[in-house]
Amino acid sequence: MSPSPQPPRWADRLLEWFVAPHRLEALQGDLHEEFTWQAERIGERRARWRYWRDVLGFVRPYVIKRNPGAYTSPSLLSPVMLRNYLKTAWRSLVSNRFYSLINMTGLTAGLAVGILILLWVQDELSFDRFYPKADAIYRLENWAGTGDSRQIWTTTVAPIAEMGKRELPEIKEGVRLAHNSSFTLFKYRDKVINEEHTTFADPSLFSVFDLPLLQGNPANPFPDNQSIVLTESTARRYFGSESPLGKVLTVDKTNAFRVSGIIRDFPRNSSIQADMVLPMALWFDTMYRTQADGLTRDNDFRTFNYQTYLLLQPGTSVERLANKLRTIHLRNKPDDTDLTYLLQPLPDMHLYRADGSVGGIETVRMFSIIALLILAIACINYVNLATARALLRSKEISMRKIVGAARGQLFLQFLVETALLFTLAAVVAIGLIYALLPLYNEVSGKALVLDFTDSSIWLLIGATITSTLLASSIYPALLLSSFEPLKALKGRVAGRLSEAVFRKALVVVQFAVSVILIAGTFIISNQLDYIRSKELGYDKTHVFGFFMRDMSAHYEAVKADLLKQPGITAVTRASANIVNLDGQTGDNAWDGKQPGETMFMRPVAIDKDFTAFFNMKLVAGTSFTGTPADSLHVILNETAVKTARIRNPIGKRFRLWKRWGTIVGVVKDFHFASMRQKIEPAIFFYQPDEMGAIYVKTTGNQAEQAIAAVQRSWTRYNADFPFSYTFLDDSFNSLYRAEQQSGLLFNVFASMAILISCLGLLGLATYTAQVRTREIGVRKVLGASVLGIIQLLAKDFIKLVLIGVLIAVPVAWWAMSQWLQSFAYRIDLHWWVFAGAGLLAMLIALLTVSYQSIRAALMDPVRSLRTE
């Protein structure tokens, strides 16, 4: 005999969820009878589907077919029920003002900080992704050098783009960019502006990057070499509301450029930034006009001055293409055997290195994790308080069930309570974000805008609020709606709720995160202090510098005049900024150099006073003397001597570029770049024509007089050019601006996480004191001291915080070790840093719970015993 057909078990479960107990039995009886009849008539499989349809129809709710109107009730989401949910939720929030305020403050702070961080993350991840062809554009880079000198260059030689496009079908188009240092002072009528963001580019820039000309001829953006394309904002600076096309800009008194096109401003999240674009053909004409060695734009495989972008065909293998480009290079310059080409996707340029190793993405990941942790802490606060206070609401919930409330109705009721609180918190949070955004941009170095017409902003805010709402509301609603009425009325749920392991685990997690952030704050601050205080190998105190332009030809007279001025103690000159040397060459040789070996060096032209001016120490030999014989002498740093394996270097031969010279001195290693990098080989040579930068040392307290004196000399020789200068301390600090901004933001975020954690702890402490009021009264009557009662109430929380500290320390140790790896020169991690972070977290937690514990301990025992 075959078994009788059974209706779907999960459909019955759904009914049990939504239908009040006193209605459930009758409704299921009718539905089961209908199912049996349908199974005999149309078969069990189709009957099961109809059973599901009827159940869902009731829940939505539609009328059950066989008995219309008998078991219907207002829909769970009908206007009447929603109005009831909202009214009840509002009454609950108002009647529990203290807990509502704690929850709302924590959620508001968590949402505001979390969304601000995620806005920053979104901006970082958006770099260069807005270009329509971004996925097909690659920047051409190359590995160069051997051994310790091996490094990635982001610039390439000029001919490789044209040769690659001509010979390799994988390349659809190529674009070269070169920084403009030839034309700086632009003039139109009475407006004179020193432009710093100008570039030379191929005409293909506009088609490859889809930069349409708003005005001008897109097919021919540069009609001749005296054409110039401006951005919209630059055109307004010069011409206001006038039409810019055809207008002429005078440059450095000797050149003139006619405006041939206008493009939109480059977005801030573009790696390519320029206010003016000049034709690359003009750069080639200027650069190779005076070359005496036969080099041209078509055969110069020696000069790596160009950012090169390639637009590739779909499906191109970048590894094979890189090898083909290397073959072309070696065919034209066979001795570059240490060179290997790399192709980096345009969207990855901002956050990754060309070899695939991480760059800025580390900070993005760190801030993303912090945002999620802060939102999680805010959720934990709400979950903890909601579940802890469930004991106080158990009888209320039981009475609701007894009078007919279904579990689904109770579940929705608690969801609406949470949603209402979240709505209020979200509105306040968005207001806070709008108010704090200018300050946040100043601190972070961004230009974020809360544009509510941007769908991505709404998507980010909506996703953050919705996910946080779901994470914090589901568990409390399930817990509160699951009480069994009789057990709740008899008080049998009290023990289970008061000893909630889950709630304690959340507190542990909360303070583990806080300890990790505190430790991270200490270590980042110490590393930045270490960088600022580390001995650099030279003295930059009270020194400012600038490039001389026409003053350079009169340097000796300028120097003599400045040394007579009050506040100026020394003057020297060089070819580069000592804080961050940017030039580099591998064109060198020495006795004992191995075949195929390459040593990249930082070449700097200096005068005879340079080493003494900066208090640089010579470990061997002497400095330059200022005589013509110095043109045949060089000075190396210790790293160069070590890398070249030169023993007893004084008097040995060394070739820089095409000129052999004699090593006359060895200078002690000094830092001339960020401390993320190891000290590299450097070479000083004497060539006055290349020393375009002047440095002036002041007494500090007379710096303003010194600057005024220098400005008078500047005006004498450069009357048409604005005077600008930079103190070396500022140049040094700019090397670490990103780290300083990240460190300050990290401090703010850590403080907010700790504040939110403490709010939750305060709420739990208040609740604990509330439910143990009568116990405290009994203990006081029996002779318990105030200190003993404080210990009773505080010890459980301190235990949880201590467990959080023990969990956090190894995690923080690992995370900060990874962060410090990006610095070549870094602090050591000491145990006391983590111990201090844990101690601080425990102290904060103790102070948080002490107030409520003391207040409860001092309460009149008679009043305590009367408390229900």
N, C-alpha and C positions, 0 to 999 in steps of 0.2 A: 504493500500500500504506500503510495507516494505521499510525502509530507505536504500539509496544507500550505499554500503560498503565504509568505510573510511580507509585510510592508517594509520599506527601507528604514533601517535602524536609525540612520542619521537624520532622517526627516522627523522621526519621533523625538530625537534629541533636540531638534530645533523648536518643536512645539513646547517641550519642557522648559526650554530657555525663555520663551516669550509669553507663555500662557500662565495665568494665575493658577495655583494648585487646585482651588475649588472648582475651576472650570475645566481643568485638563482631562479628567477621567471621562466626562460626558463627550467632550469634543473628540477624543481619541476613539471612543466607542463608535461614534458616527462615521468617522473617517475609515476605521478598520472595516466596518460593515460595507461601506462603499467600495473599498479596495477588493474585498472578497467577491462581491458581485461583479466588479469590472474584470477581475482575473478570470472568472469563469466565462465571461462573455467575449473578451478581446485578447485574453492571454496575460500571463503574469508580467512579462517584460513591459508591455504597453501600460498595464495597470500601475506598475511602479512609477513610470514617468508621470502618469496622471495624479498619483498620490503626491509626488513632489510638487506638481503644479498647484494642487489644492492647498497644500501646506504654505507654499510661498504666497499664494493668493491671499490666504488669511493674514499672514504676517504683514503684507504690504499696505493695507489689508483690502482684499476683495471679498465678496460674499461667498461662503461655502455653498456649493451647488444644491446639495440635497436638502438643506434646512436654512434658507435665507433668513438672516437677521437673528438667528437663535444665539449665536455665540460671538457676534461681532462686538468690537469695542473700539474706542477712538484709536486711530493709528498711532503707533509709537512716535511718528514724526509729523503728526497732524498739527495745524496751527494751535489748536487748543492745548495739546500736550507740550508743544514747544514753549508756549506761553507759561504753562505751569512749571516746566523745568527751569525756565529763566527766573521766574518769581521765587521759586524755592532756592535756587542757587544764590540769588542776590541776598535773600534773607540769611542764608548760611554765612555768606561773606561778611555781612554787616554785624551779625551776632557774634562773630569770632574775629573782631577787628585786629587784635594783636597778631594772631597767626596769619590772617589775610595780609596784613602789612608786611610781615616777614617774608611770606611767600612772594608777594608782589615785588618787593624790593630786590630779592634775590633773582627772580625771573627777569625783571627789567634790566638789572645790571648784566646778567648773563647774556640776554638777547642783544643788548646794545654793544657790549664788548665783542661778543661772538660775531655779530654782523659786520662790525667795523674791521675785524681781522679778516673775515672772509671777503670783504670788499677789496682789501689790500691783496689778498691771495688771487682773487679774480683778475685784478689788474696785472699782476705779475705773469699770470698764465696766458693773458691775452696778447702779449707782445708779438707783433708781426703776423698774427693769425688772421687779421682782417683783410690782408691782401688777397684778392681773388685767386691768384695763382701760387699762393704761398707753399702749397704742398709740392709744387714742381720746381721751386727756386732753391738753389743751394749756393752757399758761399764757398768759394774755393780757398782752401788753406793748405799749409804744408808743414810736415815735420822737417826740421833742419838741425844739423849738427850731429855730433857723436858723443858717446859717453855722458858725462855730467852736463855737457853743453846742449844736449838734445832738448829741443823745445818746439812748441807749435807757434808758427807765425800766421797771423790772420791776414797778412798782405802778401801779394804775389807780384810777379813781373808783368810788364805791360803786354808783351806779344802773345802770352799763352791763351788769352780769351779769343783773340781773332784767329789764331792758328787752330785752336780746338774747334771753333765753330766751322771753320773751313774744311777741316779734315775728318771730323768725327760726326756722324749723323745723329748721335745721341743728343747733341747740343743744338737746341732750337735758336737760342740767342744768348748773348753775353753782355754784361754791363760792367764797366770799370768806374770806380770813384776814386778821386784823389783829393786830399785835404788842401785847401787853398791857403797858402801863407804869402802869396805874392801880392794880392790886392786886398787891402783892408779898409782904407779910408774912403768911403763913398760920399759923394756930394751931389745934391740937387738944389739949385738956387741957394737959399740960406741954410739949408739943412745939411749938416755934416755928421755922419755916423760912422763909428769904428765898428765894422761888422766882423763878428767872430765865427759865425756859423755859415760859411760859404763853402761850396765844394765844386770841383770839376767833375763832369760826368759825360758818358756817352749819350747820344740822343735816344738810344734804346731804353734808358732808365724809365721813360714815361710809358712805354708800351709793356715792358716786362713787369713793372710794379703797378700797372694800371693807374697812372697818375694823369688823368685827362686834363688838357689845357682848357681852363675856363675861358681864356682869351688867347688868341694866337693860332698858329697853324700846327695841329698835332702831327702832320706828316713831316714837318720840317721845323722843329722847335728852335734850332739854331741856324738861321739863314747864313751867318758868317761867324768868324771868330770873335767879333766884337758884339755878339748878342748875349743876352742874359735873361734868365727866367726867374721870376720872383714868386714868393708865396703871397697869398692874399693880404696877410697882416703886414708883411714887409712893404708891399705896394701902398697900403694905406699910410704907413709911416712917412713915406716920401711924398706921395702925391695926393693924399687925402681922398676927396671924392672925384678927382680928375681921372680921366681914362689913362691908364699907365702905358698902353701900347704905343711904341714909337718914342717914348720919352727917353732922354739920354742922362745917364749917371756918370759923373766925372769921378775918376779913381786916381788917388795919389797924384793929382795934378797932371799926370802924363798920359793917362788912358781914358777912354770913354766907351761906355757900353750902352747899346740901345735895347730897351725892353722889348723882347720878342714873344713873351708868353707869361701867363699867370696860372698858377696851380693852387689848389687848396693847401692849407698848412699841414705839415706832417703831424699826425697824431702823437701824443706824448708816449704812447706805447708802441712806437715804431723805433727800430734800431737805427734807421737812417733818419738823420735830422739835418735840415738845412733851411736857411732863410733865402739863399740865393743859389742858383745853379748856373755854372759857367761851362762853356763847351770844352770837352776833353782835348779837342784838336788844338785849342789855344795853349793848353798846358804842354802838349808835346812840342808845339812850335817854340814856346819859351824855353823849355828844358833842353832841347837838343840843338838849338840854334848855334850855341857856342861850343858844342862838343868837339874836341880835337882828336878823339880816339876812334872816330868812325861809328859811334853808337847812334842808333836811331830807334824810333818807336817799334820797329819791326825786328830788331836783333838785340835789344838790350835785355839780356837775361841775368843781369847783374843787380839791377835796382829793384828792390822789393818795396814798392811804394803804393800799390794799388789794391783797394778792396775789389774783389772780382766776384760777381754773381752770375750764375749760369741757370738758364731756363732749360730744363731737360724734357726729353720726350717721355711719354708714359711708359712704364715698365723698364726704365733704364737701370742697369746694375751700377751703382755708384762705385763699388770696389773696382770693377773692371774699367770703368771710365777713368778713375784716378790713376790706374796703372798706365792707361793709354796716354794720359796727359804727361805723366812722368817720362814716358818714352819720347814724346815730342820735346820735352825740356832737355833731356840728356842728349838728344840728337843735335841740339843747338849749343849746349854747354856741357860737354862730356865730363868735366871735372866736378860737377855737382852730384857726386854719387851718394852723398849723405841726405839728399832731398827726396821726400815722398809726399805726394799730393793727398789731400783729404777733402771730402765734400761734406759740408754740414748743412742739414735742412734749415731753411730760414726760420721756421717756428721754434727750433731748438736753440737758436743763437743766444738768446737772452739768459737762459738758465742752465745750459750745458756747454761743455767744451767740445771741440771738434772730434776728439778721440772717444767721445761718449761718456767721459767721466763727469761727475756732478759738478756744478758750479753754484749759481744762485738758487737752484732747486732745493738745496739743503735748507736754506732759510724758509722757503715757501712751505716745505714739508713740516718744519718745526712749528711755524705759525699756524698751519692747518690743524696740527695735532693740539696746539694750545687752544684754538677756537673750539674744537670738539670737546676738549676737557673742561673748559669753562662752562659750556652749555650742559655738559654731563653733570657738573657739580650743581648747577642751578636745578636740573631735573632731580638729582639726588635729594636736594633740600626738600623739594615738594613731596617726593615719594616718601621720604622719612617722616615728615610731619603728618601727611595724610594717613599713612599706615599706623603711626603711633597713636593718633587721635581716633583711629577706628574703634578702639575700645569704648571711647566716650559716646560714639554714635551707634553702637551695636543694638541698644534697645530701641532707638528711633527706627532703625532699619527693620528690626523684627516686627515692630508694630505695623509698619507699612506693608510688610509681607502678609501679616495676618488679616489685614483689612482688604487684601486683594491685589497688591502691587506685584507684578511679574518681575522676574529677575532681569529681563531685558529692559523694563522700565527703570529699575533702579540703576542698572548699568549706564543707561543714557543719562539719567539724572546726574550721576557723578561725573560723567564726561562733560556735560554742560557746565557744571560747576567749575571744572578745570578750564574749559574753553573760555568761560566768562573771565576768569582770572587772567588767563593768557591774553585775551583780547585787550583788557585794560593795560597789562604789562607791555604788550606789543606796541600799543598806541604811544605810551610814555617813552618806550625805548626808541621808536622812530623819531620822536621829538628830540630826544637826547642826542641821537646820531646827527640829526640835522644841525643842532646847536654846536656840537663838539667837532664837526667835520673840519672847519678851518684850523682849529688847534691840532687836530689829528694829522692834517696834511702838512702842517709846519713841522711837526715832530717826525713824521715818517718820510718827508721829502717827496710826497706824492701830490697829485692835483685831482683827487677823487671828487666826483660830483654826485650828489644824490638826485639823479634825474628820474623822476617818477614816470616820465614818458618812455623810458628805456625798459623794454620787456625783460632784459636780463637782470635788471635791478629787482624787479618784482619777483622774478623767478628765484633769485638768491634769497631775498627776504622771506618769500612764501615758503620755500623749501626748508629754510632754517626754522621758522616758527612752527610749521606743520610737523616736522620731524621731532622737534623738541616737545611739542604738545603730545604727540602720540607716545613718545618715550616716557613721559612723566604721568600720563593719565591712565593708560591701560591697566597696569598692575593694581593701583589703588582702587579703580572702579571694579575690577574683578574681585578683589578681596572684600570690598565693602558689600558687594551684591551677593556674596556667596554665603553669608551667615544663615545658619539654620535657626528659625525663630525661637523655638523652645529652649535650645541650648543658650542662645544669646540672652533670653530673658532670665534664665537661671544663673547667668554669669560664667558659663563654662568656656567662653571664648577668651576670657581675660588672660589666662595663663599663656595661651598660645600667642596672643598679640603682644603682651608685655615682654616676652622673651624672643621676639622675632630676630632670628639669626640673619635674615636677609637685610634687615635694617642696620644691624651692626656692621655687616659687610660693606654696606654703602658708606657708612661713616669712615671706615678704614680706607676705602678707596678715595674718598674725598680728601682726607688729610695726607694720604700718600702722594696724591697729585700736588697738593700744596707744598709738601716738603721738596719734591722734585723741582718745582718752580722756584722755591726759595734758594735751594742749592745752585740752580742754574743762574739765578740773579747774582749770587756771590761770585761765582766763577767768571761769568762774563765781565763783571765790574773789575775783578782782579786782573783779568787778561788785558783789558783796555788800559788799566792803570800801569800795568807792566810795560805795554807798548809805549805809553807816554813818558815813562820814567827811565826806560832802558838807555844805556849809553850808546849813542849813535856812531861814535867815532869822529864826530866833528861838532863844533859849537854853532848853533843856529840862533842863539839868543839875541834879540833886538836887531836882527838883520832883515832888511827888505831888499827886494831886487826887481828888475824890470829889463826888458829888451830896449836897447838904446836907439835904434833906427839911425838917424843922421848924426847923433852924438858920437857914434862909434868912431868916426874918422877923427874926432877931436878928444879922444879919451884922455890922453895925458894932461891936456889943459883942463878938462872937466875934473879930473881927479885932483889936480893941484888946487883948484878953486874950492872943491868940496872939503878937502882936508883943513881948510882955513875956517870953515863954518862951525859955529857952536853946536855941540851935540853929535858931531860926526867924528868917530875915532879911527876908522879905516875904510878903504875902498879897494875893491878888486874886480876882476872880470873873468868870464868864462864863456863857453859856447852853449851851456845848457843849465837847467835848473838842478842843482845838486840834490834836492830832496827827492826828485823822481827823474832819473836819467832815462830818456826815451830812445836815444839812438843806439844802434847795435850793429856790429860787423863781425863776420867770420873770415874776412880777407886779411889774414896775418900769417906770419911764419917766424920760426926761431930755430936755432941750432938744436937738433935732436927731435924735431917734429916728425911724427910717424906718417907714412903715406896714407892718405884717406882720412886723417884725423882733422877734426874741426873744433876750434875753440871760439865761441862767440864772446865778444867783449863789448863793454860800454866805453866808447871813445869820448874824451872830453878835452877840449883845448882850454888851457888855463894860463894865467900869467905868473910871474915870479912870486907874487904876494899871496897866491891863492891858498896854499897849505898853511901858511902862518895866519892868514885871516881867519880861517875856520879852525884853528888849533888842531890840525890834523898831525898825527905822529908819524914820523919817518922811522921805520925800523932798520933801514939801511940806506946809505948814500945821502944825497942832497936833493934839494929842490932846484927849480930853474933859476937862472941868474939874470934873465932879461936880455941877454946878448944874442946876436944872430946865430951863435953856435947852438943855442937851445933847439933850433929847428931840426937838429940831428940827434936829439936826445928824447928819451921817453921815461915815464915813471909808471910802474905797475903797482897794483894792490897785491896783498898777500895771496888772495885766492888765485889771481892770474899766475903768479909764480908757482904756486902749488900745482895748479891744473896743468901748466906747461912742463912741470917737473924740472925746473931750472935751478941748479945748485949754484950758490955764490953768484947771484944774478948781476951784481954791479959790474959794468964793463962788458957784459955779454950783448950779442947782437939780437935785435928784434925788429921784425918788419910789420909796419902798419900800412895797409893798402899797398901802394907801390914803392914806399920809401923805407929803406933800412935805416935804423938808428941804433943808438947805444943806450942801454939801461943805466940811468944815473941815480935812480932812487927807487925804494920800495916803501909804499905808504901802508900803514896799518889798515886792516879792513874797516870799512865804514858802511853804514846802511844808506843806500841811495834808492830804495824802493820800499814797497810795503813789506812788513815782516811776515806776511804770508809766503814770501819768497826767500830763498837762501841768498846770501851775498854772492854775486856773480863776479867774474873777472872784469876788471876795469883798467883802462890805460889813459894816462894824461900825456898830452903832447903840446908843443908850443907852436902856435900859428896865429898871430895877432889878428889876421883878417877874418878869422872865424869866431872871434870872441865878441859876440853880440849882446851878451847879458852882463849887466853890472850889478854888483852887490855893495850895499852900504851898511856899515855897522854903526849903530847909534848908542848913546849912553842910556837909553831907556826913558829917563825922566825928561829928556829934551827931544823926544822923537818927533814932535810936531814941528819944531824949528828945523830939524834935519830934513823932514819931508818938504817943507816950504823951500828950503835952499835948493834941494834937488829939482823941485818943480820949476824954479827960476832958470836953472841950467837947461832943463828940458825945453822950456818955451823959447829959449835963445836959439836952439838948433832944430826944434820940431814944432814950430809955432802953429801949424795947421792940424796937429794931431793931439787928441786928448791924452792927458797924462794919467797913467794907472800903474799901480805897483802892488806887490804882494809881500807880506811878511812871511818868512820861511816857516814860522810856527803855524801860520794859517795853512800854508801849502802842505805841511806835515799832517795837520789835523784832517785835511781834506782826503788824504789817503785812507783814512779810517772812518769817513763819514757814514758809510753804510753800516759798519760795525757799531758805531756810536748810536745811530738811529735804531738799529735792531736791539741794542742793549737797553736803551731807554724804553722802547716799546715792551720789551720783555719784562722790565721792572714794573711797568704799569699793569701789564696783564697778570703778572704774579700777584701783585697787590689786590687786584680785583678778585682773583680766584680765592685768595685767603679771606677777603672780606665776605664773599658769598658763603664760603665754608663756615665762617664764624656765625653768620646769620642763621644757618641751619642748626648749628650746635646750640645757639641761644634758644631757638624754638624748642629743640628737644629737651634742653635743660629745664625750660619753663614748664613743658608738659610733664616731665618727670616729677618736678616739685608739686605740680597740681594734683597728680594722681596719688602721690604719696603723702598728701597733707595730713591725713589722720594718723598715718604711721609716725610721721615726724612729731605730731602732738603727743602720742603715746610715749615715744622715746624721751621727749623732754620731761614729761611727768615722771617717768621712771629714773630721771637723773642724767640723761645724755647731755653732753656739753655742746655748745655751738660749733666748736671745731670738729667734734666727732660727727655731727650731722652734715657739716660741709664736706668732710671726707667721704661720708656715706654717699652723698649725691654726686660728687665729682669723680670718684675713683673709677667708676665704670667708663666714663668718657675718656679719662686719661689713659686707661688701658687700651682703648680702641685707637687713640692717637699714637701711642707707643708702637702698637702693631703696624700702623700705617708708616711710621718712621722706619721700622725695620725692613719693610717691603720696599720703601722708596729709595733707600741709600744705594743698594746695588744698581737699581735702574738709573738713578741720577749719575752715578759714577760712570756707567757705560755711555750714557747719552752725552755727557760733557767731555768724555775722552774722545768721542767721535768728533765733536765740534772743534776741539782744540787741534785735531790732526790737520786742519786746514792752515794752521800757522806753522811756519818753519821755526819760529822762536816763540816759545809759549811757557806758561807757568806749569809747575808740577801740581798734581792733585794731592791734597793732604786730607787726612782723616778728620781733622778738626773742622774743616769747612762743612762736611756733612753732619758732623756732630752738632755744630752750631745751628745748622738749618733745622735739624730735628728738635733741638732744645728750644729754638725760637717758636716752632710750631706748637710744641707742648705748652710753652708759656702763653701764647696767644689763646690756645684752647682753654687753659686754666683760668685766664682772666675772663674769658667769655662766659664760662659756667659759674664762676665765683659769685658774680652779682646775684644771680637768681638763687644760688645755693645759700648765700648769706641771708638774703631776704626771707627765704623759707625757714631757715634756722632761727631767725629772730622773731618769727610770727608767734603771737600769743597762743599757747597750747589750748586754751579754752575754745578759742575760735577755730583752731585746727580740728578739735574733736567734734565740733558741731558741723563740719563740712561734709557734705555727702560726696 
